[in-house]
Amino acid sequence: MTRLVHAGSAVVDYVYRIDTLPLPGAEKVASSYARVAGGGFNMMVAAARTGMNVVFAGQHGTGPNGDYLRAAFAAEGIETLAPRAAELDTGNCVVIITNDAERTFVSWPGAEGRLDANAMKPIALKGDDWVFGSGYTLSYPGSREALADWIAALPVTIPFVFDPTPVVSEIPIAILSRILSRTTWLSCNTTEATAIAGSAEIATNAERLLSDFCPDAAGVVIRSGSAGAFLRLRDGTSQDVPGFAVNAIDTNGAGDTHIGAFVSALARAVPPFDAVRYANAAAAISVTRHGGSSAPTHSEIQGFLAERASEAPEREAEKIND
């Protein structure tokens, strides 16, 4: 079983559900509340439930949040490679879910925001590993340099998958450039793609990301929520892979689910365009469930795709060759 080494961050989410966001100075009473493992945990769960052996190489803290996170890892069979931070607890994030299934975040970094070269020393890579990193850890002043150095030094034979995340604008340009130049597969949403490449057009951003920012990448995925995702490969082949119509109740973690399922499919040698459709299905299933770590299993995705077979696009008609 191929191993995914997650070198990002994971936190504890405090999730509140309300009808709409309150006006400034006003107050709302939530209809429900839950404490769940979040952040990078969502992506790890998606990869693990679809067939990868997942290990966590990030920092985790000493305290109630760290204990809760490690218990969540253990429940999903995810091993932690780095020792717990001695003086810091794992961070947390307040997540507000409204009736339109949208989410709003307020986060407080903890141990995951502190990383040095010594913390990465216990991370021993294997020849067939895949490595994942996210923009969150690279946005923290206390962790960005050590993680960027570690990623830049990865063996060239190990695929590196990068998600710039909504905080991409907070990553120093020099750090971001180093990471993108080492990226094998880039997965971002439309807003993040525009923040990096500067165009309002998805196809233009995908082309620019490959030509100007990710010179060694095999491909770029730009996620568009319920609309699906656009994939451009190094050879210039591209395709807009449609999403699936579902009754969404919670979009928290949908992007993480998409990335985890996509990486898992690629690691099984699924062709990239098929891997995106597989990831679209995983994300569609996840938004019909409450909770950020609502990723489906491989068998659930296969069943969903079988039911939606009539929605499969005629690939040759939709491919674009430059």
PyMOL commands that set and color helices and strands:
alter all, ss='L'
color gray80, all
select helices_A, chain A and resi 40-49+64-75+111-113+117-120+135-139+144-152+168-170+173-182+190-197+202-213+225-227+254-267+272-286+298-307+309-311+315-318
alter helices_A, ss='H'
color red, helices_A
select strands_A, chain A and resi 3-6+10-17+32-39+53-56+79-80+92-97+103-108+130-134+160-163+185-189+219-223+228-233+237-242+320-321
alter strands_A, ss='S'
color yellow, strands_A
deselect
rebuild
show_as cartoon
